Amino acid sequence: MSESKNMFTAAGRTARPQRAKAGERTQAAAVEEESVYHSARVPLSLSKEIKKLALEEGTSQQALTVEALRLLLASRN
């Protein structure tokens, strides 16, 4: 039987956010009002920068994306 590479092995290597204790709000909770799925294709370099920034700031990519979209809308209104 030949060995095949598992393309999902790198998935477990990233730091996972800590779970909130009972009664605590997480950063994601600050983002939530009523969330909907919003998808966009972005350049690979931008995706990598967002992931890096999220790790450095100890936040989620979702929180950074919401912040960026709110800043964009505020600058245009």
mmCIF file of the N, C-alpha and C atoms, coordinates in Angstrom:
data_MODEL
# 
_entry.id   MODEL 
# 
loop_
_atom_site.group_PDB 
_atom_site.id 
_atom_site.type_symbol 
_atom_site.label_atom_id 
_atom_site.label_alt_id 
_atom_site.label_comp_id 
_atom_site.label_asym_id 
_atom_site.label_entity_id 
_atom_site.label_seq_id 
_atom_site.pdbx_PDB_ins_code 
_atom_site.Cartn_x 
_atom_site.Cartn_y 
_atom_site.Cartn_z 
_atom_site.occupancy 
_atom_site.B_iso_or_equiv 
_atom_site.pdbx_formal_charge 
_atom_site.auth_seq_id 
_atom_site.auth_comp_id 
_atom_site.auth_asym_id 
_atom_site.auth_atom_id 
_atom_site.pdbx_PDB_model_num 
ATOM 1   N N  . MET A 1 1  ? 0.845   -1.182 0.000  1.00 0.00 ? 1  MET A N  1 
ATOM 2   C CA . MET A 1 1  ? 0.000   0.000  0.000  1.00 0.00 ? 1  MET A CA 1 
ATOM 3   C C  . MET A 1 1  ? 0.888   1.242  0.000  1.00 0.00 ? 1  MET A C  1 
ATOM 4   N N  . SER A 1 2  ? 0.654   2.149  -0.921 1.00 0.00 ? 2  SER A N  1 
ATOM 5   C CA . SER A 1 2  ? 1.490   3.344  -1.012 1.00 0.00 ? 2  SER A CA 1 
ATOM 6   C C  . SER A 1 2  ? 1.012   4.403  -0.027 1.00 0.00 ? 2  SER A C  1 
ATOM 7   N N  . GLU A 1 3  ? 1.969   5.187  0.430  1.00 0.00 ? 3  GLU A N  1 
ATOM 8   C CA . GLU A 1 3  ? 1.627   6.264  1.361  1.00 0.00 ? 3  GLU A CA 1 
ATOM 9   C C  . GLU A 1 3  ? 1.145   7.474  0.574  1.00 0.00 ? 3  GLU A C  1 
ATOM 10  N N  . SER A 1 4  ? 0.086   8.091  1.029  1.00 0.00 ? 4  SER A N  1 
ATOM 11  C CA . SER A 1 4  ? -0.384  9.319  0.399  1.00 0.00 ? 4  SER A CA 1 
ATOM 12  C C  . SER A 1 4  ? -0.289  10.444 1.420  1.00 0.00 ? 4  SER A C  1 
ATOM 13  N N  . LYS A 1 5  ? -0.086  11.635 0.911  1.00 0.00 ? 5  LYS A N  1 
ATOM 14  C CA . LYS A 1 5  ? 0.020   12.792 1.805  1.00 0.00 ? 5  LYS A CA 1 
ATOM 15  C C  . LYS A 1 5  ? -1.368  13.202 2.279  1.00 0.00 ? 5  LYS A C  1 
ATOM 16  N N  . ASN A 1 6  ? -1.464  13.473 3.543  1.00 0.00 ? 6  ASN A N  1 
ATOM 17  C CA . ASN A 1 6  ? -2.711  13.962 4.109  1.00 0.00 ? 6  ASN A CA 1 
ATOM 18  C C  . ASN A 1 6  ? -2.704  15.477 4.006  1.00 0.00 ? 6  ASN A C  1 
ATOM 19  N N  . MET A 1 7  ? -3.579  16.018 3.166  1.00 0.00 ? 7  MET A N  1 
ATOM 20  C CA . MET A 1 7  ? -3.585  17.466 2.950  1.00 0.00 ? 7  MET A CA 1 
ATOM 21  C C  . MET A 1 7  ? -4.128  18.244 4.141  1.00 0.00 ? 7  MET A C  1 
ATOM 22  N N  . PHE A 1 8  ? -4.644  17.568 5.146  1.00 0.00 ? 8  PHE A N  1 
ATOM 23  C CA . PHE A 1 8  ? -5.216  18.245 6.300  1.00 0.00 ? 8  PHE A CA 1 
ATOM 24  C C  . PHE A 1 8  ? -4.289  18.247 7.515  1.00 0.00 ? 8  PHE A C  1 
ATOM 25  N N  . THR A 1 9  ? -3.076  17.741 7.372  1.00 0.00 ? 9  THR A N  1 
ATOM 26  C CA . THR A 1 9  ? -2.177  17.659 8.525  1.00 0.00 ? 9  THR A CA 1 
ATOM 27  C C  . THR A 1 9  ? -1.807  19.028 9.072  1.00 0.00 ? 9  THR A C  1 
ATOM 28  N N  . ALA A 1 10 ? -1.699  20.029 8.221  1.00 0.00 ? 10 ALA A N  1 
ATOM 29  C CA . ALA A 1 10 ? -1.318  21.368 8.679  1.00 0.00 ? 10 ALA A CA 1 
ATOM 30  C C  . ALA A 1 10 ? -2.450  22.060 9.429  1.00 0.00 ? 10 ALA A C  1 
ATOM 31  N N  . ALA A 1 11 ? -3.665  21.596 9.273  1.00 0.00 ? 11 ALA A N  1 
ATOM 32  C CA . ALA A 1 11 ? -4.815  22.264 9.886  1.00 0.00 ? 11 ALA A CA 1 
ATOM 33  C C  . ALA A 1 11 ? -4.717  22.310 11.406 1.00 0.00 ? 11 ALA A C  1 
ATOM 34  N N  . GLY A 1 12 ? -4.160  21.297 12.028 1.00 0.00 ? 12 GLY A N  1 
ATOM 35  C CA . GLY A 1 12 ? -4.080  21.263 13.483 1.00 0.00 ? 12 GLY A CA 1 
ATOM 36  C C  . GLY A 1 12 ? -2.917  22.036 14.051 1.00 0.00 ? 12 GLY A C  1 
ATOM 37  N N  . ARG A 1 13 ? -2.086  22.613 13.211 1.00 0.00 ? 13 ARG A N  1 
ATOM 38  C CA . ARG A 1 13 ? -0.882  23.303 13.683 1.00 0.00 ? 13 ARG A CA 1 
ATOM 39  C C  . ARG A 1 13 ? -1.122  24.743 14.107 1.00 0.00 ? 13 ARG A C  1 
ATOM 40  N N  . THR A 1 14 ? -2.234  25.320 13.738 1.00 0.00 ? 14 THR A N  1 
ATOM 41  C CA . THR A 1 14 ? -2.483  26.711 14.096 1.00 0.00 ? 14 THR A CA 1 
ATOM 42  C C  . THR A 1 14 ? -3.028  26.794 15.517 1.00 0.00 ? 14 THR A C  1 
ATOM 43  N N  . ALA A 1 15 ? -2.763  27.903 16.156 1.00 0.00 ? 15 ALA A N  1 
ATOM 44  C CA . ALA A 1 15 ? -3.257  28.113 17.519 1.00 0.00 ? 15 ALA A CA 1 
ATOM 45  C C  . ALA A 1 15 ? -4.771  28.252 17.487 1.00 0.00 ? 15 ALA A C  1 
ATOM 46  N N  . ARG A 1 16 ? -5.420  27.603 18.401 1.00 0.00 ? 16 ARG A N  1 
ATOM 47  C CA . ARG A 1 16 ? -6.873  27.681 18.465 1.00 0.00 ? 16 ARG A CA 1 
ATOM 48  C C  . ARG A 1 16 ? -7.269  28.641 19.573 1.00 0.00 ? 16 ARG A C  1 
ATOM 49  N N  . PRO A 1 17 ? -8.315  29.429 19.341 1.00 0.00 ? 17 PRO A N  1 
ATOM 50  C CA . PRO A 1 17 ? -8.738  30.376 20.374 1.00 0.00 ? 17 PRO A CA 1 
ATOM 51  C C  . PRO A 1 17 ? -9.236  29.650 21.617 1.00 0.00 ? 17 PRO A C  1 
ATOM 52  N N  . GLN A 1 18 ? -9.045  30.291 22.765 1.00 0.00 ? 18 GLN A N  1 
ATOM 53  C CA . GLN A 1 18 ? -9.506  29.729 24.034 1.00 0.00 ? 18 GLN A CA 1 
ATOM 54  C C  . GLN A 1 18 ? -11.026 29.828 24.096 1.00 0.00 ? 18 GLN A C  1 
ATOM 55  N N  . ARG A 1 19 ? -11.650 28.834 24.690 1.00 0.00 ? 19 ARG A N  1 
ATOM 56  C CA . ARG A 1 19 ? -13.092 28.893 24.896 1.00 0.00 ? 19 ARG A CA 1 
ATOM 57  C C  . ARG A 1 19 ? -13.401 29.833 26.051 1.00 0.00 ? 19 ARG A C  1 
ATOM 58  N N  . ALA A 1 20 ? -14.487 30.553 25.931 1.00 0.00 ? 20 ALA A N  1 
ATOM 59  C CA . ALA A 1 20 ? -14.903 31.456 27.003 1.00 0.00 ? 20 ALA A CA 1 
ATOM 60  C C  . ALA A 1 20 ? -15.470 30.648 28.157 1.00 0.00 ? 20 ALA A C  1 
ATOM 61  N N  . LYS A 1 21 ? -15.232 31.126 29.366 1.00 0.00 ? 21 LYS A N  1 
ATOM 62  C CA . LYS A 1 21 ? -15.822 30.497 30.542 1.00 0.00 ? 21 LYS A CA 1 
ATOM 63  C C  . LYS A 1 21 ? -17.282 30.920 30.618 1.00 0.00 ? 21 LYS A C  1 
ATOM 64  N N  . ALA A 1 22 ? -18.053 30.197 31.385 1.00 0.00 ? 22 ALA A N  1 
ATOM 65  C CA . ALA A 1 22 ? -19.477 30.496 31.514 1.00 0.00 ? 22 ALA A CA 1 
ATOM 66  C C  . ALA A 1 22 ? -19.677 31.951 31.908 1.00 0.00 ? 22 ALA A C  1 
ATOM 67  N N  . GLY A 1 23 ? -20.517 32.647 31.182 1.00 0.00 ? 23 GLY A N  1 
ATOM 68  C CA . GLY A 1 23 ? -20.821 34.038 31.474 1.00 0.00 ? 23 GLY A CA 1 
ATOM 69  C C  . GLY A 1 23 ? -19.896 35.049 30.834 1.00 0.00 ? 23 GLY A C  1 
ATOM 70  N N  . GLU A 1 24 ? -18.775 34.610 30.270 1.00 0.00 ? 24 GLU A N  1 
ATOM 71  C CA . GLU A 1 24 ? -17.847 35.534 29.620 1.00 0.00 ? 24 GLU A CA 1 
ATOM 72  C C  . GLU A 1 24 ? -18.224 35.720 28.152 1.00 0.00 ? 24 GLU A C  1 
ATOM 73  N N  . ARG A 1 25 ? -17.954 36.910 27.651 1.00 0.00 ? 25 ARG A N  1 
ATOM 74  C CA . ARG A 1 25 ? -18.162 37.168 26.225 1.00 0.00 ? 25 ARG A CA 1 
ATOM 75  C C  . ARG A 1 25 ? -16.841 36.991 25.504 1.00 0.00 ? 25 ARG A C  1 
ATOM 76  N N  . THR A 1 26 ? -16.902 36.451 24.312 1.00 0.00 ? 26 THR A N  1 
ATOM 77  C CA . THR A 1 26 ? -15.704 36.296 23.493 1.00 0.00 ? 26 THR A CA 1 
ATOM 78  C C  . THR A 1 26 ? -15.642 37.443 22.505 1.00 0.00 ? 26 THR A C  1 
ATOM 79  N N  . GLN A 1 27 ? -14.525 37.547 21.786 1.00 0.00 ? 27 GLN A N  1 
ATOM 80  C CA . GLN A 1 27 ? -14.413 38.566 20.745 1.00 0.00 ? 27 GLN A CA 1 
ATOM 81  C C  . GLN A 1 27 ? -15.469 38.339 19.677 1.00 0.00 ? 27 GLN A C  1 
ATOM 82  N N  . ALA A 1 28 ? -15.754 37.090 19.377 1.00 0.00 ? 28 ALA A N  1 
ATOM 83  C CA . ALA A 1 28 ? -16.772 36.781 18.379 1.00 0.00 ? 28 ALA A CA 1 
ATOM 84  C C  . ALA A 1 28 ? -18.136 37.294 18.830 1.00 0.00 ? 28 ALA A C  1 
ATOM 85  N N  . ALA A 1 29 ? -18.404 37.247 20.125 1.00 0.00 ? 29 ALA A N  1 
ATOM 86  C CA . ALA A 1 29 ? -19.685 37.723 20.634 1.00 0.00 ? 29 ALA A CA 1 
ATOM 87  C C  . ALA A 1 29 ? -19.833 39.221 20.408 1.00 0.00 ? 29 ALA A C  1 
ATOM 88  N N  . ALA A 1 30 ? -18.723 39.946 20.443 1.00 0.00 ? 30 ALA A N  1 
ATOM 89  C CA . ALA A 1 30 ? -18.772 41.380 20.192 1.00 0.00 ? 30 ALA A CA 1 
ATOM 90  C C  . ALA A 1 30 ? -19.125 41.661 18.736 1.00 0.00 ? 30 ALA A C  1 
ATOM 91  N N  . VAL A 1 31 ? -18.795 40.736 17.859 1.00 0.00 ? 31 VAL A N  1 
ATOM 92  C CA . VAL A 1 31 ? -19.070 40.888 16.434 1.00 0.00 ? 31 VAL A CA 1 
ATOM 93  C C  . VAL A 1 31 ? -20.519 40.543 16.133 1.00 0.00 ? 31 VAL A C  1 
ATOM 94  N N  . GLU A 1 32 ? -21.072 39.620 16.899 1.00 0.00 ? 32 GLU A N  1 
ATOM 95  C CA . GLU A 1 32 ? -22.400 39.101 16.602 1.00 0.00 ? 32 GLU A CA 1 
ATOM 96  C C  . GLU A 1 32 ? -23.498 40.086 16.942 1.00 0.00 ? 32 GLU A C  1 
ATOM 97  N N  . GLU A 1 33 ? -24.380 40.317 16.020 1.00 0.00 ? 33 GLU A N  1 
ATOM 98  C CA . GLU A 1 33 ? -25.706 40.832 16.311 1.00 0.00 ? 33 GLU A CA 1 
ATOM 99  C C  . GLU A 1 33 ? -26.584 39.741 15.773 1.00 0.00 ? 33 GLU A C  1 
ATOM 100 N N  . GLU A 1 34 ? -26.841 39.726 14.493 1.00 0.00 ? 34 GLU A N  1 
ATOM 101 C CA . GLU A 1 34 ? -27.356 38.527 13.853 1.00 0.00 ? 34 GLU A CA 1 
ATOM 102 C C  . GLU A 1 34 ? -26.432 38.323 12.681 1.00 0.00 ? 34 GLU A C  1 
ATOM 103 N N  . SER A 1 35 ? -25.678 37.272 12.705 1.00 0.00 ? 35 SER A N  1 
ATOM 104 C CA . SER A 1 35 ? -24.667 37.044 11.680 1.00 0.00 ? 35 SER A CA 1 
ATOM 105 C C  . SER A 1 35 ? -25.239 36.294 10.494 1.00 0.00 ? 35 SER A C  1 
ATOM 106 N N  . VAL A 1 36 ? -24.735 36.652 9.329  1.00 0.00 ? 36 VAL A N  1 
ATOM 107 C CA . VAL A 1 36 ? -25.046 35.931 8.098  1.00 0.00 ? 36 VAL A CA 1 
ATOM 108 C C  . VAL A 1 36 ? -23.734 35.544 7.450  1.00 0.00 ? 36 VAL A C  1 
ATOM 109 N N  . TYR A 1 37 ? -23.782 34.547 6.614  1.00 0.00 ? 37 TYR A N  1 
ATOM 110 C CA . TYR A 1 37 ? -22.582 34.103 5.917  1.00 0.00 ? 37 TYR A CA 1 
ATOM 111 C C  . TYR A 1 37 ? -22.281 35.084 4.796  1.00 0.00 ? 37 TYR A C  1 
ATOM 112 N N  . HIS A 1 38 ? -21.067 35.621 4.775  1.00 0.00 ? 38 HIS A N  1 
ATOM 113 C CA . HIS A 1 38 ? -20.634 36.570 3.749  1.00 0.00 ? 38 HIS A CA 1 
ATOM 114 C C  . HIS A 1 38 ? -19.302 36.068 3.220  1.00 0.00 ? 38 HIS A C  1 
ATOM 115 N N  . SER A 1 39 ? -19.259 35.750 1.955  1.00 0.00 ? 39 SER A N  1 
ATOM 116 C CA . SER A 1 39 ? -18.059 35.147 1.389  1.00 0.00 ? 39 SER A CA 1 
ATOM 117 C C  . SER A 1 39 ? -17.498 36.034 0.289  1.00 0.00 ? 39 SER A C  1 
ATOM 118 N N  . ALA A 1 40 ? -16.186 36.063 0.190  1.00 0.00 ? 40 ALA A N  1 
ATOM 119 C CA . ALA A 1 40 ? -15.523 36.820 -0.874 1.00 0.00 ? 40 ALA A CA 1 
ATOM 120 C C  . ALA A 1 40 ? -14.195 36.158 -1.198 1.00 0.00 ? 40 ALA A C  1 
ATOM 121 N N  . ARG A 1 41 ? -13.834 36.182 -2.443 1.00 0.00 ? 41 ARG A N  1 
ATOM 122 C CA . ARG A 1 41 ? -12.524 35.686 -2.850 1.00 0.00 ? 41 ARG A CA 1 
ATOM 123 C C  . ARG A 1 41 ? -11.555 36.858 -2.755 1.00 0.00 ? 41 ARG A C  1 
ATOM 124 N N  . VAL A 1 42 ? -10.436 36.645 -2.074 1.00 0.00 ? 42 VAL A N  1 
ATOM 125 C CA . VAL A 1 42 ? -9.420  37.684 -1.909 1.00 0.00 ? 42 VAL A CA 1 
ATOM 126 C C  . VAL A 1 42 ? -8.081  37.138 -2.379 1.00 0.00 ? 42 VAL A C  1 
ATOM 127 N N  . PRO A 1 43 ? -7.156  38.024 -2.751 1.00 0.00 ? 43 PRO A N  1 
ATOM 128 C CA . PRO A 1 43 ? -5.825  37.560 -3.147 1.00 0.00 ? 43 PRO A CA 1 
ATOM 129 C C  . PRO A 1 43 ? -5.168  36.783 -2.002 1.00 0.00 ? 43 PRO A C  1 
ATOM 130 N N  . LEU A 1 44 ? -4.397  35.770 -2.357 1.00 0.00 ? 44 LEU A N  1 
ATOM 131 C CA . LEU A 1 44 ? -3.724  34.923 -1.374 1.00 0.00 ? 44 LEU A CA 1 
ATOM 132 C C  . LEU A 1 44 ? -2.872  35.756 -0.419 1.00 0.00 ? 44 LEU A C  1 
ATOM 133 N N  . SER A 1 45 ? -2.168  36.758 -0.955 1.00 0.00 ? 45 SER A N  1 
ATOM 134 C CA . SER A 1 45 ? -1.301  37.582 -0.105 1.00 0.00 ? 45 SER A CA 1 
ATOM 135 C C  . SER A 1 45 ? -2.112  38.324 0.961  1.00 0.00 ? 45 SER A C  1 
ATOM 136 N N  . LEU A 1 46 ? -3.295  38.806 0.595  1.00 0.00 ? 46 LEU A N  1 
ATOM 137 C CA . LEU A 1 46 ? -4.156  39.501 1.556  1.00 0.00 ? 46 LEU A CA 1 
ATOM 138 C C  . LEU A 1 46 ? -4.659  38.536 2.625  1.00 0.00 ? 46 LEU A C  1 
ATOM 139 N N  . SER A 1 47 ? -5.033  37.344 2.205  1.00 0.00 ? 47 SER A N  1 
ATOM 140 C CA . SER A 1 47 ? -5.491  36.330 3.155  1.00 0.00 ? 47 SER A CA 1 
ATOM 141 C C  . SER A 1 47 ? -4.404  36.004 4.174  1.00 0.00 ? 47 SER A C  1 
ATOM 142 N N  . LYS A 1 48 ? -3.177  35.867 3.706  1.00 0.00 ? 48 LYS A N  1 
ATOM 143 C CA . LYS A 1 48 ? -2.062  35.562 4.607  1.00 0.00 ? 48 LYS A CA 1 
ATOM 144 C C  . LYS A 1 48 ? -1.819  36.705 5.585  1.00 0.00 ? 48 LYS A C  1 
ATOM 145 N N  . GLU A 1 49 ? -1.926  37.949 5.098  1.00 0.00 ? 49 GLU A N  1 
ATOM 146 C CA . GLU A 1 49 ? -1.723  39.105 5.974  1.00 0.00 ? 49 GLU A CA 1 
ATOM 147 C C  . GLU A 1 49 ? -2.797  39.165 7.060  1.00 0.00 ? 49 GLU A C  1 
ATOM 148 N N  . ILE A 1 50 ? -4.039  38.862 6.693  1.00 0.00 ? 50 ILE A N  1 
ATOM 149 C CA . ILE A 1 50 ? -5.132  38.886 7.665  1.00 0.00 ? 50 ILE A CA 1 
ATOM 150 C C  . ILE A 1 50 ? -4.926  37.804 8.721  1.00 0.00 ? 50 ILE A C  1 
ATOM 151 N N  . LYS A 1 51 ? -4.533  36.603 8.291  1.00 0.00 ? 51 LYS A N  1 
ATOM 152 C CA . LYS A 1 51 ? -4.273  35.513 9.242  1.00 0.00 ? 51 LYS A CA 1 
ATOM 153 C C  . LYS A 1 51 ? -3.154  35.891 10.201 1.00 0.00 ? 51 LYS A C  1 
ATOM 154 N N  . LYS A 1 52 ? -2.088  36.482 9.665  1.00 0.00 ? 52 LYS A N  1 
ATOM 155 C CA . LYS A 1 52 ? -0.946  36.879 10.492 1.00 0.00 ? 52 LYS A CA 1 
ATOM 156 C C  . LYS A 1 52 ? -1.367  37.947 11.507 1.00 0.00 ? 52 LYS A C  1 
ATOM 157 N N  . LEU A 1 53 ? -2.104  38.948 11.045 1.00 0.00 ? 53 LEU A N  1 
ATOM 158 C CA . LEU A 1 53 ? -2.559  40.016 11.933 1.00 0.00 ? 53 LEU A CA 1 
ATOM 159 C C  . LEU A 1 53 ? -3.480  39.469 13.027 1.00 0.00 ? 53 LEU A C  1 
ATOM 160 N N  . ALA A 1 54 ? -4.354  38.555 12.666 1.00 0.00 ? 54 ALA A N  1 
ATOM 161 C CA . ALA A 1 54 ? -5.255  37.957 13.656 1.00 0.00 ? 54 ALA A CA 1 
ATOM 162 C C  . ALA A 1 54 ? -4.464  37.237 14.746 1.00 0.00 ? 54 ALA A C  1 
ATOM 163 N N  . LEU A 1 55 ? -3.431  36.510 14.352 1.00 0.00 ? 55 LEU A N  1 
ATOM 164 C CA . LEU A 1 55 ? -2.595  35.823 15.338 1.00 0.00 ? 55 LEU A CA 1 
ATOM 165 C C  . LEU A 1 55 ? -1.854  36.814 16.222 1.00 0.00 ? 55 LEU A C  1 
ATOM 166 N N  . GLU A 1 56 ? -1.290  37.861 15.602 1.00 0.00 ? 56 GLU A N  1 
ATOM 167 C CA . GLU A 1 56 ? -0.535  38.867 16.359 1.00 0.00 ? 56 GLU A CA 1 
ATOM 168 C C  . GLU A 1 56 ? -1.420  39.597 17.362 1.00 0.00 ? 56 GLU A C  1 
ATOM 169 N N  . GLU A 1 57 ? -2.658  39.892 16.968 1.00 0.00 ? 57 GLU A N  1 
ATOM 170 C CA . GLU A 1 57 ? -3.557  40.654 17.834 1.00 0.00 ? 57 GLU A CA 1 
ATOM 171 C C  . GLU A 1 57 ? -4.413  39.767 18.729 1.00 0.00 ? 57 GLU A C  1 
ATOM 172 N N  . GLY A 1 58 ? -4.295  38.460 18.559 1.00 0.00 ? 58 GLY A N  1 
ATOM 173 C CA . GLY A 1 58 ? -5.084  37.545 19.382 1.00 0.00 ? 58 GLY A CA 1 
ATOM 174 C C  . GLY A 1 58 ? -6.572  37.660 19.129 1.00 0.00 ? 58 GLY A C  1 
ATOM 175 N N  . THR A 1 59 ? -6.937  37.868 17.885 1.00 0.00 ? 59 THR A N  1 
ATOM 176 C CA . THR A 1 59 ? -8.341  38.003 17.522 1.00 0.00 ? 59 THR A CA 1 
ATOM 177 C C  . THR A 1 59 ? -8.647  37.057 16.375 1.00 0.00 ? 59 THR A C  1 
ATOM 178 N N  . SER A 1 60 ? -9.863  37.103 15.886 1.00 0.00 ? 60 SER A N  1 
ATOM 179 C CA . SER A 1 60 ? -10.249 36.214 14.793 1.00 0.00 ? 60 SER A CA 1 
ATOM 180 C C  . SER A 1 60 ? -10.205 36.953 13.458 1.00 0.00 ? 60 SER A C  1 
ATOM 181 N N  . GLN A 1 61 ? -10.091 36.183 12.404 1.00 0.00 ? 61 GLN A N  1 
ATOM 182 C CA . GLN A 1 61 ? -10.149 36.763 11.067 1.00 0.00 ? 61 GLN A CA 1 
ATOM 183 C C  . GLN A 1 61 ? -11.521 37.393 10.839 1.00 0.00 ? 61 GLN A C  1 
ATOM 184 N N  . GLN A 1 62 ? -12.541 36.782 11.397 1.00 0.00 ? 62 GLN A N  1 
ATOM 185 C CA . GLN A 1 62 ? -13.891 37.311 11.259 1.00 0.00 ? 62 GLN A CA 1 
ATOM 186 C C  . GLN A 1 62 ? -13.992 38.700 11.889 1.00 0.00 ? 62 GLN A C  1 
ATOM 187 N N  . ALA A 1 63 ? -13.451 38.854 13.083 1.00 0.00 ? 63 ALA A N  1 
ATOM 188 C CA . ALA A 1 63 ? -13.511 40.153 13.761 1.00 0.00 ? 63 ALA A CA 1 
ATOM 189 C C  . ALA A 1 63 ? -12.767 41.220 12.967 1.00 0.00 ? 63 ALA A C  1 
ATOM 190 N N  . LEU A 1 64 ? -11.609 40.864 12.404 1.00 0.00 ? 64 LEU A N  1 
ATOM 191 C CA . LEU A 1 64 ? -10.854 41.820 11.594 1.00 0.00 ? 64 LEU A CA 1 
ATOM 192 C C  . LEU A 1 64 ? -11.613 42.191 10.328 1.00 0.00 ? 64 LEU A C  1 
ATOM 193 N N  . THR A 1 65 ? -12.260 41.216 9.718  1.00 0.00 ? 65 THR A N  1 
ATOM 194 C CA . THR A 1 65 ? -13.017 41.473 8.494  1.00 0.00 ? 65 THR A CA 1 
ATOM 195 C C  . THR A 1 65 ? -14.202 42.385 8.772  1.00 0.00 ? 65 THR A C  1 
ATOM 196 N N  . VAL A 1 66 ? -14.918 42.126 9.862  1.00 0.00 ? 66 VAL A N  1 
ATOM 197 C CA . VAL A 1 66 ? -16.050 42.979 10.234 1.00 0.00 ? 66 VAL A CA 1 
ATOM 198 C C  . VAL A 1 66 ? -15.563 44.398 10.509 1.00 0.00 ? 66 VAL A C  1 
ATOM 199 N N  . GLU A 1 67 ? -14.457 44.524 11.238 1.00 0.00 ? 67 GLU A N  1 
ATOM 200 C CA . GLU A 1 67 ? -13.895 45.849 11.526 1.00 0.00 ? 67 GLU A CA 1 
ATOM 201 C C  . GLU A 1 67 ? -13.534 46.575 10.233 1.00 0.00 ? 67 GLU A C  1 
ATOM 202 N N  . ALA A 1 68 ? -12.896 45.880 9.305  1.00 0.00 ? 68 ALA A N  1 
ATOM 203 C CA . ALA A 1 68 ? -12.491 46.492 8.038  1.00 0.00 ? 68 ALA A CA 1 
ATOM 204 C C  . ALA A 1 68 ? -13.702 46.944 7.226  1.00 0.00 ? 68 ALA A C  1 
ATOM 205 N N  . LEU A 1 69 ? -14.737 46.121 7.179  1.00 0.00 ? 69 LEU A N  1 
ATOM 206 C CA . LEU A 1 69 ? -15.935 46.495 6.423  1.00 0.00 ? 69 LEU A CA 1 
ATOM 207 C C  . LEU A 1 69 ? -16.641 47.693 7.055  1.00 0.00 ? 69 LEU A C  1 
ATOM 208 N N  . ARG A 1 70 ? -16.686 47.726 8.392  1.00 0.00 ? 70 ARG A N  1 
ATOM 209 C CA . ARG A 1 70 ? -17.317 48.876 9.066  1.00 0.00 ? 70 ARG A CA 1 
ATOM 210 C C  . ARG A 1 70 ? -16.526 50.164 8.823  1.00 0.00 ? 70 ARG A C  1 
ATOM 211 N N  . LEU A 1 71 ? -15.192 50.068 8.852  1.00 0.00 ? 71 LEU A N  1 
ATOM 212 C CA . LEU A 1 71 ? -14.363 51.246 8.570  1.00 0.00 ? 71 LEU A CA 1 
ATOM 213 C C  . LEU A 1 71 ? -14.560 51.719 7.134  1.00 0.00 ? 71 LEU A C  1 
ATOM 214 N N  . LEU A 1 72 ? -14.663 50.783 6.199  1.00 0.00 ? 72 LEU A N  1 
ATOM 215 C CA . LEU A 1 72 ? -14.896 51.135 4.799  1.00 0.00 ? 72 LEU A CA 1 
ATOM 216 C C  . LEU A 1 72 ? -16.224 51.862 4.638  1.00 0.00 ? 72 LEU A C  1 
ATOM 217 N N  . LEU A 1 73 ? -17.271 51.309 5.226  1.00 0.00 ? 73 LEU A N  1 
ATOM 218 C CA . LEU A 1 73 ? -18.586 51.941 5.115  1.00 0.00 ? 73 LEU A CA 1 
ATOM 219 C C  . LEU A 1 73 ? -18.611 53.313 5.781  1.00 0.00 ? 73 LEU A C  1 
ATOM 220 N N  . ALA A 1 74 ? -17.958 53.447 6.930  1.00 0.00 ? 74 ALA A N  1 
ATOM 221 C CA . ALA A 1 74 ? -17.914 54.736 7.629  1.00 0.00 ? 74 ALA A CA 1 
ATOM 222 C C  . ALA A 1 74 ? -17.174 55.781 6.803  1.00 0.00 ? 74 ALA A C  1 
ATOM 223 N N  . SER A 1 75 ? -16.139 55.366 6.097  1.00 0.00 ? 75 SER A N  1 
ATOM 224 C CA . SER A 1 75 ? -15.361 56.319 5.301  1.00 0.00 ? 75 SER A CA 1 
ATOM 225 C C  . SER A 1 75 ? -16.109 56.785 4.057  1.00 0.00 ? 75 SER A C  1 
ATOM 226 N N  . ARG A 1 76 ? -17.095 56.031 3.646  1.00 0.00 ? 76 ARG A N  1 
ATOM 227 C CA . ARG A 1 76 ? -17.839 56.366 2.426  1.00 0.00 ? 76 ARG A CA 1 
ATOM 228 C C  . ARG A 1 76 ? -19.164 57.049 2.712  1.00 0.00 ? 76 ARG A C  1 
ATOM 229 N N  . ASN A 1 77 ? -19.565 57.124 3.961  1.00 0.00 ? 77 ASN A N  1 
ATOM 230 C CA . ASN A 1 77 ? -20.854 57.760 4.310  1.00 0.00 ? 77 ASN A CA 1 
ATOM 231 C C  . ASN A 1 77 ? -20.667 59.156 4.783  1.00 0.00 ? 77 ASN A C  1 
# 
